[in-house]
């Protein structure tokens, strides 16, 4: 571990990777929703992710 990257590149890539399925996108939206009330203009971010989780759309 070094001061510039305390988490480590491997762990950081695991925790910040993009969702690879519809279920993972839904889980991400659920977690982010908790922080949404504390984030300015969160609805703009959410509006980009939400359509991916709809049944009619393929991931």
N, CA, C and O atoms as a Tripos MOL2 file, in Angstrom:
@<TRIPOS>MOLECULE
protein
  236   235    59     0     0
PROTEIN
NO_CHARGES

@<TRIPOS>ATOM
      1 N           0.8510   -1.1690    0.0000 N.3       1 UNK1
      2 CA          0.0000    0.0000    0.0000 C.3       1 UNK1
      3 C           0.9000    1.2360    0.0000 C.2       1 UNK1
      4 O           1.8840    1.3050    0.7370 O.2       1 UNK1
      5 N           0.5450    2.2060   -0.8380 N.am      2 UNK2
      6 CA          1.2850    3.4600   -0.8090 C.3       2 UNK2
      7 C           0.3270    4.6190   -0.5720 C.2       2 UNK2
      8 O          -0.8910    4.4510   -0.6270 O.2       2 UNK2
      9 N           0.8730    5.7680   -0.3150 N.am      3 UNK3
     10 CA          0.0530    6.9260    0.0410 C.3       3 UNK3
     11 C          -0.7880    7.4040   -1.1370 C.2       3 UNK3
     12 O          -1.9190    7.8510   -0.9500 O.2       3 UNK3
     13 N          -0.2460    7.3140   -2.3470 N.am      4 UNK4
     14 CA         -0.9680    7.8050   -3.5190 C.3       4 UNK4
     15 C          -2.1670    6.9340   -3.8560 C.2       4 UNK4
     16 O          -3.1550    7.4370   -4.3920 O.2       4 UNK4
     17 N          -2.1070    5.6530   -3.5600 N.am      5 UNK5
     18 CA         -3.1860    4.7310   -3.8870 C.3       5 UNK5
     19 C          -3.4050    3.7890   -2.7040 C.2       5 UNK5
     20 O          -2.9620    2.6420   -2.7550 O.2       5 UNK5
     21 N          -4.0720    4.2370   -1.6480 N.am      6 UNK6
     22 CA         -4.1870    3.4230   -0.4360 C.3       6 UNK6
     23 C          -4.9990    2.1470   -0.6050 C.2       6 UNK6
     24 O          -4.7600    1.1770    0.1140 O.2       6 UNK6
     25 N          -5.9440    2.1170   -1.5240 N.am      7 UNK7
     26 CA         -6.7680    0.9240   -1.6990 C.3       7 UNK7
     27 C          -6.0300   -0.1250   -2.5130 C.2       7 UNK7
     28 O          -6.1460   -1.3160   -2.2230 O.2       7 UNK7
     29 N          -5.2880    0.2790   -3.5070 N.am      8 UNK8
     30 CA         -4.6300   -0.6450   -4.4110 C.3       8 UNK8
     31 C          -5.4190   -0.7380   -5.7030 C.2       8 UNK8
     32 O          -6.6500   -0.7330   -5.6820 O.2       8 UNK8
     33 N          -4.7340   -0.8210   -6.8050 N.am      9 UNK9
     34 CA         -5.3880   -0.7990   -8.1170 C.3       9 UNK9
     35 C          -6.3540   -1.9590   -8.3110 C.2       9 UNK9
     36 O          -7.4520   -1.7670   -8.8340 O.2       9 UNK9
     37 N          -5.9620   -3.1560   -7.8970 N.am     10 UNK10
     38 CA         -6.8240   -4.3170   -8.1130 C.3      10 UNK10
     39 C          -8.1440   -4.1790   -7.3690 C.2      10 UNK10
     40 O          -9.2060   -4.4090   -7.9480 O.2      10 UNK10
     41 N          -8.0940   -3.8140   -6.1160 N.am     11 UNK11
     42 CA         -9.3110   -3.6610   -5.3240 C.3      11 UNK11
     43 C         -10.1540   -2.5110   -5.8430 C.2      11 UNK11
     44 O         -11.3810   -2.6030   -5.8700 O.2      11 UNK11
     45 N          -9.5150   -1.4360   -6.2530 N.am     12 UNK12
     46 CA        -10.2390   -0.2800   -6.7590 C.3      12 UNK12
     47 C         -10.9740   -0.6360   -8.0490 C.2      12 UNK12
     48 O         -12.1090   -0.2010   -8.2420 O.2      12 UNK12
     49 N         -10.3630   -1.4070   -8.9260 N.am     13 UNK13
     50 CA        -11.0180   -1.8160  -10.1630 C.3      13 UNK13
     51 C         -12.2130   -2.7170   -9.8900 C.2      13 UNK13
     52 O         -13.2120   -2.6380  -10.6050 O.2      13 UNK13
     53 N         -12.1390   -3.5640   -8.8850 N.am     14 UNK14
     54 CA        -13.2620   -4.4280   -8.5330 C.3      14 UNK14
     55 C         -14.4470   -3.6220   -8.0290 C.2      14 UNK14
     56 O         -15.5910   -3.9150   -8.3780 O.2      14 UNK14
     57 N         -14.1880   -2.6220   -7.2230 N.am     15 UNK15
     58 CA        -15.2810   -1.8740   -6.6100 C.3      15 UNK15
     59 C         -15.8600   -0.8050   -7.5140 C.2      15 UNK15
     60 O         -16.9720   -0.3410   -7.2620 O.2      15 UNK15
     61 N         -15.1570   -0.3980   -8.5520 N.am     16 UNK16
     62 CA        -15.6520    0.6640   -9.4240 C.3      16 UNK16
     63 C         -15.9630    0.1750  -10.8260 C.2      16 UNK16
     64 O         -16.1320    0.9900  -11.7330 O.2      16 UNK16
     65 N         -16.0430   -1.1340  -11.0300 N.am     17 UNK17
     66 CA        -16.3400   -1.6430  -12.3630 C.3      17 UNK17
     67 C         -17.8080   -1.3950  -12.7100 C.2      17 UNK17
     68 O         -18.6570   -1.2770  -11.8260 O.2      17 UNK17
     69 N         -18.0860   -1.3190  -13.9950 N.am     18 UNK18
     70 CA        -19.4450   -1.0760  -14.4730 C.3      18 UNK18
     71 C         -20.3080   -2.3080  -14.2610 C.2      18 UNK18
     72 O         -19.7950   -3.4280  -14.2690 O.2      18 UNK18
     73 N         -21.6130   -2.1230  -14.0720 N.am     19 UNK19
     74 CA        -22.4960   -3.2820  -13.9290 C.3      19 UNK19
     75 C         -22.5200   -4.0890  -15.2220 C.2      19 UNK19
     76 O         -22.5330   -3.5210  -16.3140 O.2      19 UNK19
     77 N         -22.5260   -5.4060  -15.0950 N.am     20 UNK20
     78 CA        -22.4850   -6.2760  -16.2700 C.3      20 UNK20
     79 C         -23.8020   -6.9960  -16.5170 C.2      20 UNK20
     80 O         -23.8970   -7.7910  -17.4520 O.2      20 UNK20
     81 N         -24.8050   -6.7410  -15.7150 N.am     21 UNK21
     82 CA        -26.1160   -7.3470  -15.9270 C.3      21 UNK21
     83 C         -27.1960   -6.3820  -15.4540 C.2      21 UNK21
     84 O         -26.9220   -5.4020  -14.7610 O.2      21 UNK21
     85 N         -28.4150   -6.6830  -15.8420 N.am     22 UNK22
     86 CA        -29.5430   -5.8470  -15.4390 C.3      22 UNK22
     87 C         -29.7130   -5.8550  -13.9230 C.2      22 UNK22
     88 O         -30.0240   -4.8260  -13.3230 O.2      22 UNK22
     89 N         -29.5090   -7.0130  -13.3070 N.am     23 UNK23
     90 CA        -29.6480   -7.1260  -11.8540 C.3      23 UNK23
     91 C         -28.5970   -6.2890  -11.1260 C.2      23 UNK23
     92 O         -28.8910   -5.6620  -10.1080 O.2      23 UNK23
     93 N         -27.3750   -6.2820  -11.6520 N.am     24 UNK24
     94 CA        -26.3230   -5.4810  -11.0240 C.3      24 UNK24
     95 C         -26.6040   -3.9930  -11.1920 C.2      24 UNK24
     96 O         -26.3000   -3.2000  -10.3010 O.2      24 UNK24
     97 N         -27.1810   -3.6080  -12.3270 N.am     25 UNK25
     98 CA        -27.5520   -2.2040  -12.5350 C.3      25 UNK25
     99 C         -28.6510   -1.7990  -11.5530 C.2      25 UNK25
    100 O         -28.6300   -0.6910  -11.0180 O.2      25 UNK25
    101 N         -29.6150   -2.7000  -11.3150 N.am     26 UNK26
    102 CA        -30.6740   -2.4160  -10.3480 C.3      26 UNK26
    103 C         -30.0990   -2.2800   -8.9410 C.2      26 UNK26
    104 O         -30.4980   -1.3950   -8.1840 O.2      26 UNK26
    105 N         -29.1690   -3.1520   -8.5980 N.am     27 UNK27
    106 CA        -28.5400   -3.0790   -7.2780 C.3      27 UNK27
    107 C         -27.7640   -1.7740   -7.1210 C.2      27 UNK27
    108 O         -27.7980   -1.1470   -6.0620 O.2      27 UNK27
    109 N         -27.0710   -1.3740   -8.1730 N.am     28 UNK28
    110 CA        -26.3250   -0.1160   -8.1330 C.3      28 UNK28
    111 C         -27.2630    1.0690   -7.9390 C.2      28 UNK28
    112 O         -26.9710    1.9720   -7.1560 O.2      28 UNK28
    113 N         -28.3830    1.0680   -8.6440 N.am     29 UNK29
    114 CA        -29.3550    2.1520   -8.4780 C.3      29 UNK29
    115 C         -29.9170    2.1770   -7.0600 C.2      29 UNK29
    116 O         -30.1610    3.2470   -6.5030 O.2      29 UNK29
    117 N         -30.1200    1.0040   -6.4830 N.am     30 UNK30
    118 CA        -30.6120    0.9390   -5.1090 C.3      30 UNK30
    119 C         -29.6360    1.5470   -4.1200 C.2      30 UNK30
    120 O         -30.0260    2.3060   -3.2330 O.2      30 UNK30
    121 N         -28.3700    1.2090   -4.2780 N.am     31 UNK31
    122 CA        -27.3440    1.7560   -3.3890 C.3      31 UNK31
    123 C         -27.1940    3.2560   -3.6100 C.2      31 UNK31
    124 O         -27.1110    4.0240   -2.6520 O.2      31 UNK31
    125 N         -27.1590    3.6670   -4.8680 N.am     32 UNK32
    126 CA        -27.0010    5.0920   -5.1640 C.3      32 UNK32
    127 C         -28.2140    5.8980   -4.7270 C.2      32 UNK32
    128 O         -28.0970    7.0780   -4.3990 O.2      32 UNK32
    129 N         -29.3760    5.2620   -4.7230 N.am     33 UNK33
    130 CA        -30.5870    5.9520   -4.2990 C.3      33 UNK33
    131 C         -30.5090    6.4450   -2.8660 C.2      33 UNK33
    132 O         -31.0830    7.4790   -2.5260 O.2      33 UNK33
    133 N         -29.8000    5.7060   -2.0280 N.am     34 UNK34
    134 CA        -29.6150    6.1370   -0.6410 C.3      34 UNK34
    135 C         -28.8180    7.4360   -0.5680 C.2      34 UNK34
    136 O         -29.0610    8.2750    0.2990 O.2      34 UNK34
    137 N         -27.8710    7.5930   -1.4780 N.am     35 UNK35
    138 CA        -27.0470    8.7980   -1.5040 C.3      35 UNK35
    139 C         -27.6720    9.8920   -2.3480 C.2      35 UNK35
    140 O         -27.2120   11.0330   -2.3200 O.2      35 UNK35
    141 N         -28.7040    9.5650   -3.0910 N.am     36 UNK36
    142 CA        -29.3240   10.5290   -3.9910 C.3      36 UNK36
    143 C         -29.8610   11.7630   -3.3080 C.2      36 UNK36
    144 O         -29.8190   12.8590   -3.8660 O.2      36 UNK36
    145 N         -30.3670   11.5890   -2.0980 N.am     37 UNK37
    146 CA        -30.9150   12.7490   -1.3920 C.3      37 UNK37
    147 C         -29.8230   13.7130   -0.9390 C.2      37 UNK37
    148 O         -30.1100   14.8510   -0.5670 O.2      37 UNK37
    149 N         -28.5770   13.2620   -0.9680 N.am     38 UNK38
    150 CA        -27.4600   14.1050   -0.5540 C.3      38 UNK38
    151 C         -26.6410   14.6110   -1.7440 C.2      38 UNK38
    152 O         -25.6490   15.3160   -1.5600 O.2      38 UNK38
    153 N         -27.0520   14.2520   -2.9580 N.am     39 UNK39
    154 CA        -26.2820   14.5900   -4.1510 C.3      39 UNK39
    155 C         -27.0610   15.5670   -5.0110 C.2      39 UNK39
    156 O         -28.2090   15.3100   -5.3740 O.2      39 UNK39
    157 N         -26.4440   16.6720   -5.3320 N.am     40 UNK40
    158 CA        -27.0650   17.6820   -6.1710 C.3      40 UNK40
    159 C         -27.2680   17.1310   -7.5830 C.2      40 UNK40
    160 O         -26.3440   16.5600   -8.1630 O.2      40 UNK40
    161 N         -28.4510   17.2960   -8.1310 N.am     41 UNK41
    162 CA        -28.8060   16.8560   -9.4870 C.3      41 UNK41
    163 C         -28.6320   15.3470   -9.6870 C.2      41 UNK41
    164 O         -28.2590   14.9030  -10.7730 O.2      41 UNK41
    165 N         -28.8990   14.5730   -8.6580 N.am     42 UNK42
    166 CA        -28.7690   13.1200   -8.7660 C.3      42 UNK42
    167 C         -29.7110   12.5470   -9.8120 C.2      42 UNK42
    168 O         -29.4000   11.5330  -10.4370 O.2      42 UNK42
    169 N         -30.8480   13.1780  -10.0090 N.am     43 UNK43
    170 CA        -31.8170   12.6670  -10.9800 C.3      43 UNK43
    171 C         -31.2360   12.6320  -12.3890 C.2      43 UNK43
    172 O         -31.6570   11.8080  -13.2010 O.2      43 UNK43
    173 N         -30.2890   13.4990  -12.6950 N.am     44 UNK44
    174 CA        -29.6450   13.4690  -14.0090 C.3      44 UNK44
    175 C         -28.8120   12.2050  -14.1870 C.2      44 UNK44
    176 O         -28.8060   11.6030  -15.2610 O.2      44 UNK44
    177 N         -28.1190   11.8110  -13.1430 N.am     45 UNK45
    178 CA        -27.3190   10.5870  -13.1900 C.3      45 UNK45
    179 C         -28.2330    9.3720  -13.2550 C.2      45 UNK45
    180 O         -28.0130    8.4550  -14.0470 O.2      45 UNK45
    181 N         -29.2510    9.3780  -12.4210 N.am     46 UNK46
    182 CA        -30.1740    8.2510  -12.3500 C.3      46 UNK46
    183 C         -30.9340    8.0670  -13.6570 C.2      46 UNK46
    184 O         -31.2220    6.9390  -14.0570 O.2      46 UNK46
    185 N         -31.2580    9.1690  -14.3190 N.am     47 UNK47
    186 CA        -32.0260    9.0780  -15.5650 C.3      47 UNK47
    187 C         -31.2450    8.3760  -16.6680 C.2      47 UNK47
    188 O         -31.8460    7.8620  -17.6110 O.2      47 UNK47
    189 N         -29.9280    8.3450  -16.5720 N.am     48 UNK48
    190 CA        -29.1200    7.6310  -17.5550 C.3      48 UNK48
    191 C         -29.0910    6.1300  -17.2880 C.2      48 UNK48
    192 O         -29.0060    5.3350  -18.2250 O.2      48 UNK48
    193 N         -29.1610    5.7390  -16.0240 N.am     49 UNK49
    194 CA        -29.0790    4.3240  -15.6570 C.3      49 UNK49
    195 C         -30.4310    3.6230  -15.6360 C.2      49 UNK49
    196 O         -30.5090    2.4280  -15.9200 O.2      49 UNK49
    197 N         -31.4820    4.3370  -15.3100 N.am     50 UNK50
    198 CA        -32.7880    3.7160  -15.1220 C.3      50 UNK50
    199 C         -33.3070    2.9850  -16.3600 C.2      50 UNK50
    200 O         -33.8020    1.8680  -16.2110 O.2      50 UNK50
    201 N         -33.2260    3.5420  -17.5760 N.am     51 UNK51
    202 CA        -33.7640    2.8300  -18.7440 C.3      51 UNK51
    203 C         -33.1300    1.4610  -18.9760 C.2      51 UNK51
    204 O         -33.7680    0.5790  -19.5490 O.2      51 UNK51
    205 N         -31.9070    1.2740  -18.5490 N.am     52 UNK52
    206 CA        -31.2290   -0.0150  -18.7150 C.3      52 UNK52
    207 C         -31.9410   -1.1130  -17.9480 C.2      52 UNK52
    208 O         -31.9200   -2.2700  -18.3670 O.2      52 UNK52
    209 N         -32.5690   -0.7740  -16.8360 N.am     53 UNK53
    210 CA        -33.1750   -1.7790  -15.9680 C.3      53 UNK53
    211 C         -34.5980   -2.1470  -16.3710 C.2      53 UNK53
    212 O         -35.1800   -3.0660  -15.7940 O.2      53 UNK53
    213 N         -35.1620   -1.4580  -17.3340 N.am     54 UNK54
    214 CA        -36.5330   -1.7540  -17.7280 C.3      54 UNK54
    215 C         -36.6050   -3.0770  -18.4830 C.2      54 UNK54
    216 O         -35.6670   -3.4600  -19.1830 O.2      54 UNK54
    217 N         -37.7190   -3.7580  -18.3330 N.am     55 UNK55
    218 CA        -37.8920   -5.0930  -18.8800 C.3      55 UNK55
    219 C         -37.7680   -5.1290  -20.4030 C.2      55 UNK55
    220 O         -37.2180   -6.0820  -20.9560 O.2      55 UNK55
    221 N         -38.2720   -4.1050  -21.0810 N.am     56 UNK56
    222 CA        -38.2810   -4.1130  -22.5470 C.3      56 UNK56
    223 C         -36.8960   -3.9110  -23.1610 C.2      56 UNK56
    224 O         -36.7100   -4.1740  -24.3490 O.2      56 UNK56
    225 N         -35.9350   -3.4550  -22.3840 N.am     57 UNK57
    226 CA        -34.5890   -3.1930  -22.8990 C.3      57 UNK57
    227 C         -33.6460   -4.3390  -22.5840 C.2      57 UNK57
    228 O         -33.6730   -4.9010  -21.4890 O.2      57 UNK57
    229 N         -32.8170   -4.6750  -23.5500 N.am     58 UNK58
    230 CA        -31.7730   -5.6730  -23.3260 C.3      58 UNK58
    231 C         -30.5430   -4.9720  -22.7830 C.2      58 UNK58
    232 O         -30.2390   -3.8410  -23.1610 O.2      58 UNK58
    233 N         -29.8470   -5.6480  -21.9020 N.am     59 UNK59
    234 CA        -28.6620   -5.0440  -21.3100 C.3      59 UNK59
    235 C         -27.5110   -5.1870  -22.2620 C.2      59 UNK59
    236 O         -26.4030   -4.7430  -21.9620 O.2      59 UNK59
@<TRIPOS>BOND
     1     1     2 1
     2     2     3 1
     3     3     4 2
     4     3     5 am
     5     5     6 1
     6     6     7 1
     7     7     8 2
     8     7     9 am
     9     9    10 1
    10    10    11 1
    11    11    12 2
    12    11    13 am
    13    13    14 1
    14    14    15 1
    15    15    16 2
    16    15    17 am
    17    17    18 1
    18    18    19 1
    19    19    20 2
    20    19    21 am
    21    21    22 1
    22    22    23 1
    23    23    24 2
    24    23    25 am
    25    25    26 1
    26    26    27 1
    27    27    28 2
    28    27    29 am
    29    29    30 1
    30    30    31 1
    31    31    32 2
    32    31    33 am
    33    33    34 1
    34    34    35 1
    35    35    36 2
    36    35    37 am
    37    37    38 1
    38    38    39 1
    39    39    40 2
    40    39    41 am
    41    41    42 1
    42    42    43 1
    43    43    44 2
    44    43    45 am
    45    45    46 1
    46    46    47 1
    47    47    48 2
    48    47    49 am
    49    49    50 1
    50    50    51 1
    51    51    52 2
    52    51    53 am
    53    53    54 1
    54    54    55 1
    55    55    56 2
    56    55    57 am
    57    57    58 1
    58    58    59 1
    59    59    60 2
    60    59    61 am
    61    61    62 1
    62    62    63 1
    63    63    64 2
    64    63    65 am
    65    65    66 1
    66    66    67 1
    67    67    68 2
    68    67    69 am
    69    69    70 1
    70    70    71 1
    71    71    72 2
    72    71    73 am
    73    73    74 1
    74    74    75 1
    75    75    76 2
    76    75    77 am
    77    77    78 1
    78    78    79 1
    79    79    80 2
    80    79    81 am
    81    81    82 1
    82    82    83 1
    83    83    84 2
    84    83    85 am
    85    85    86 1
    86    86    87 1
    87    87    88 2
    88    87    89 am
    89    89    90 1
    90    90    91 1
    91    91    92 2
    92    91    93 am
    93    93    94 1
    94    94    95 1
    95    95    96 2
    96    95    97 am
    97    97    98 1
    98    98    99 1
    99    99   100 2
   100    99   101 am
   101   101   102 1
   102   102   103 1
   103   103   104 2
   104   103   105 am
   105   105   106 1
   106   106   107 1
   107   107   108 2
   108   107   109 am
   109   109   110 1
   110   110   111 1
   111   111   112 2
   112   111   113 am
   113   113   114 1
   114   114   115 1
   115   115   116 2
   116   115   117 am
   117   117   118 1
   118   118   119 1
   119   119   120 2
   120   119   121 am
   121   121   122 1
   122   122   123 1
   123   123   124 2
   124   123   125 am
   125   125   126 1
   126   126   127 1
   127   127   128 2
   128   127   129 am
   129   129   130 1
   130   130   131 1
   131   131   132 2
   132   131   133 am
   133   133   134 1
   134   134   135 1
   135   135   136 2
   136   135   137 am
   137   137   138 1
   138   138   139 1
   139   139   140 2
   140   139   141 am
   141   141   142 1
   142   142   143 1
   143   143   144 2
   144   143   145 am
   145   145   146 1
   146   146   147 1
   147   147   148 2
   148   147   149 am
   149   149   150 1
   150   150   151 1
   151   151   152 2
   152   151   153 am
   153   153   154 1
   154   154   155 1
   155   155   156 2
   156   155   157 am
   157   157   158 1
   158   158   159 1
   159   159   160 2
   160   159   161 am
   161   161   162 1
   162   162   163 1
   163   163   164 2
   164   163   165 am
   165   165   166 1
   166   166   167 1
   167   167   168 2
   168   167   169 am
   169   169   170 1
   170   170   171 1
   171   171   172 2
   172   171   173 am
   173   173   174 1
   174   174   175 1
   175   175   176 2
   176   175   177 am
   177   177   178 1
   178   178   179 1
   179   179   180 2
   180   179   181 am
   181   181   182 1
   182   182   183 1
   183   183   184 2
   184   183   185 am
   185   185   186 1
   186   186   187 1
   187   187   188 2
   188   187   189 am
   189   189   190 1
   190   190   191 1
   191   191   192 2
   192   191   193 am
   193   193   194 1
   194   194   195 1
   195   195   196 2
   196   195   197 am
   197   197   198 1
   198   198   199 1
   199   199   200 2
   200   199   201 am
   201   201   202 1
   202   202   203 1
   203   203   204 2
   204   203   205 am
   205   205   206 1
   206   206   207 1
   207   207   208 2
   208   207   209 am
   209   209   210 1
   210   210   211 1
   211   211   212 2
   212   211   213 am
   213   213   214 1
   214   214   215 1
   215   215   216 2
   216   215   217 am
   217   217   218 1
   218   218   219 1
   219   219   220 2
   220   219   221 am
   221   221   222 1
   222   222   223 1
   223   223   224 2
   224   223   225 am
   225   225   226 1
   226   226   227 1
   227   227   228 2
   228   227   229 am
   229   229   230 1
   230   230   231 1
   231   231   232 2
   232   231   233 am
   233   233   234 1
   234   234   235 1
   235   235   236 2
@<TRIPOS>SUBSTRUCTURE
     1 UNK1         2 RESIDUE 1 A UNK
     2 UNK2         6 RESIDUE 1 A UNK
     3 UNK3        10 RESIDUE 1 A UNK
     4 UNK4        14 RESIDUE 1 A UNK
     5 UNK5        18 RESIDUE 1 A UNK
     6 UNK6        22 RESIDUE 1 A UNK
     7 UNK7        26 RESIDUE 1 A UNK
     8 UNK8        30 RESIDUE 1 A UNK
     9 UNK9        34 RESIDUE 1 A UNK
    10 UNK10       38 RESIDUE 1 A UNK
    11 UNK11       42 RESIDUE 1 A UNK
    12 UNK12       46 RESIDUE 1 A UNK
    13 UNK13       50 RESIDUE 1 A UNK
    14 UNK14       54 RESIDUE 1 A UNK
    15 UNK15       58 RESIDUE 1 A UNK
    16 UNK16       62 RESIDUE 1 A UNK
    17 UNK17       66 RESIDUE 1 A UNK
    18 UNK18       70 RESIDUE 1 A UNK
    19 UNK19       74 RESIDUE 1 A UNK
    20 UNK20       78 RESIDUE 1 A UNK
    21 UNK21       82 RESIDUE 1 A UNK
    22 UNK22       86 RESIDUE 1 A UNK
    23 UNK23       90 RESIDUE 1 A UNK
    24 UNK24       94 RESIDUE 1 A UNK
    25 UNK25       98 RESIDUE 1 A UNK
    26 UNK26      102 RESIDUE 1 A UNK
    27 UNK27      106 RESIDUE 1 A UNK
    28 UNK28      110 RESIDUE 1 A UNK
    29 UNK29      114 RESIDUE 1 A UNK
    30 UNK30      118 RESIDUE 1 A UNK
    31 UNK31      122 RESIDUE 1 A UNK
    32 UNK32      126 RESIDUE 1 A UNK
    33 UNK33      130 RESIDUE 1 A UNK
    34 UNK34      134 RESIDUE 1 A UNK
    35 UNK35      138 RESIDUE 1 A UNK
    36 UNK36      142 RESIDUE 1 A UNK
    37 UNK37      146 RESIDUE 1 A UNK
    38 UNK38      150 RESIDUE 1 A UNK
    39 UNK39      154 RESIDUE 1 A UNK
    40 UNK40      158 RESIDUE 1 A UNK
    41 UNK41      162 RESIDUE 1 A UNK
    42 UNK42      166 RESIDUE 1 A UNK
    43 UNK43      170 RESIDUE 1 A UNK
    44 UNK44      174 RESIDUE 1 A UNK
    45 UNK45      178 RESIDUE 1 A UNK
    46 UNK46      182 RESIDUE 1 A UNK
    47 UNK47      186 RESIDUE 1 A UNK
    48 UNK48      190 RESIDUE 1 A UNK
    49 UNK49      194 RESIDUE 1 A UNK
    50 UNK50      198 RESIDUE 1 A UNK
    51 UNK51      202 RESIDUE 1 A UNK
    52 UNK52      206 RESIDUE 1 A UNK
    53 UNK53      210 RESIDUE 1 A UNK
    54 UNK54      214 RESIDUE 1 A UNK
    55 UNK55      218 RESIDUE 1 A UNK
    56 UNK56      222 RESIDUE 1 A UNK
    57 UNK57      226 RESIDUE 1 A UNK
    58 UNK58      230 RESIDUE 1 A UNK
    59 UNK59      234 RESIDUE 1 A UNK
